[in-house]
Amino acid sequence: MKTIALILSCLLMSVAALAQSYSNASLSGKYSIQIGNPAYDTWSKTFVCPTNSNFSYTPNGSISTTQLTRGVVTFDGAGTLSFSVANTGKLNATASANTMSVTWNSSCQVTSVNYGHVVYIAAANQTGTGTYSVTTTGTGTLTVTGGKGSVTMQLAATNSAGVSNTVLLSTTQANGSSIGTGIAVHQ
């Protein structure tokens, strides 16, 4: 009996969610935001044999990582937004390359390679403005003024005033492939 009651309540919530009509007004106020974008970073450095400059070797280091944006976005309920975020996880290729080393023998053959480790650029704070648009089905886009591309949104969990408490986010690459995901939660 409890199972039937649970199924019925889920169905009723689903029907109620389908009846929800969204608009730009569904995003209003401050939202805590976090978006993660996968990244594949590489670094390299050319080493020259200390006893014969005609011999060189260039090892390549790499890592799969996540670049993270987190902070606060304020939506005005009419299609305009402002934000203050911190961006972390960006590679410092030169500093990473400087952690590498190569060992040579007397014949200028490489005997060992230390591929080093990743070094990140310090977190960068960013503020700005942008626009957003929400369709009646709760999907939409968010675009930062002067930014590259847009963020796709799916609104969820609205309160009694019709303001969404939760926004699911995904970023797109230039070729249209979705690569990053995130969430915004009403404060």
N, C-alpha and C positions, 0 to 999 in steps of 0.2 A: 504494500500500500504506500509506503514511504517513497519507493522508487517511482510509482505513478505520479505522486504529488510533485516530486522533483522534476520529472519530465514535463509535466503540465506547466509548472512555474517557469521553466526554461523556455518553453514554447511561447508563453505569454510575454515574457521579457523580450523574446526575439521579435514578436509581432509588434510590440510597443516601440522597439528600436527601429523597425522598418517604417513605422508611421512618423517617426521624427523627421522634421524638415529643418535643414541647416542653412545658415547664411554667414556672411562675414561677422554678424553680431554674435555668432556662436563662439567666437574667440574674443574674449574681452578680459583685460587685466594682465597681471604678471604670471608667467609660467617659468618654472625651472626647466632647463633644457639640457639634454645630453645627446650628442650624436657621435658615433664611432665609424670611422672609415678605414677599411683595411688598406695597408700599404706594403709594397715590396721595395725595400731600399737596398741600394748597392753602393759600395765605395771601392776605390782601387788606388794603388800607388806603384810607381815604377822605381825599382831598386837597380842600381848599377854595381857590378862586381868591383870591389875596392882595389883589386890588383890588375884589372883589365877592363877599361871602360867600353870595350866593344861588346861586352856581355851585359844584358839587362833582363830583368824578370818583373812582370806586372801581375801580382795576385789580385783577386777580386773577393771582397767580403760582401755578405748579404744577410738580410734578416726580413722575415715577415712580421709585421707589427700592426698596431692600430693607432691612427691619429684621432685624437679626441677633442671635441669641442663641448664645453659645458659653461653654463651661466644662466642669465635671465633674459627672456624676451617679453616685451610688453606689447600686447595687441590692443588697438583702440576700438575694436568692434565695427570699424568702417572700412578696413582694408589697408591700414597703415600700421607699421610695427617699428619698434626700436629695440636694440639689444646691447648687452654688455656680456661678453664671453671671454673665456681663456682657451687658447688653442695649445695643445701639447702633443708630443710624439713626432715632431718634424726632425728629420735627419740633419745632422751637421756632417756633411760628407768629408770635408777637409780634416776635421778633428777625428773622425772615425778612421780615416786613412792613416793618420799619424799614430794610431795604436798598432799598426802592422809592423812586422819585421821579417827579414829573410836572413838565413845563414848560408854562407858560401863555403865551399872547400877551396883548396889552393889551385884547383883547375877551373875555378869559376863555375862550378856546378852547384845548383841550389840543393842544400842538404835538408833544410827544414823551413817551413813557412808558418808564421803566426799571422792568421787572418785578422787579428785585432778584434775589436768589439764596437758595437754601435755607441755613438755619442749623439745625444739629442740637443737641439737648440732649446734654450730656456723658454718656458711658457710665455706666450705672447698674448697680451690682453688686447681686445678689439671691441670697439663700439661702433654703432652705425644704425642705419635705418633701412627700411625696405617696404615691400608691399606684400599682400596676401589676398587670395581669392578662395572662397569656399563655395562649393556647389550644393544644391539642395539635398544631395545624397550623403554629404559629409566628407567628400574628398576635396582636395584643393592643392594649391601650390603656394609656396613662400619664396620670394625672390629678394635677395639682398642688393641694395643699390650699389652698383659698381662691382658686383660679384660675378662669378662664373656659374652658369647653370641655375637650377632651382631645386627646392626641396619639395617632395610630394608629401601631402598630409592626409591622414585619415582620422577624423574626429570620433571620439568615443566617450561614453560615460558622461552625459550631460546632467547638469543639476536642474532644480525646479525652475530656474530662471532661463533655461535653454542655453546656458554657457557650458561648453565642453570642459570637463575636468581633466581629460587625458587626450593627448594627440600623438598618434603614431607617425613617425617620420621615416622617410627614405631619401637618400641622395642618389643622383644619377651621374654617370660618367659622360663624357662628350659623345660616345657612341650609343648612348641610351641605356646601357646596362646599369641596373640598380646595384650599387656596391656598398652603400653605407646605411645604417639604421640608427634610429634614436627614438627618444620619447620626450614629450613636454608635459608637465603636470602643473595644473593651476595651483598657485600659492594661496 
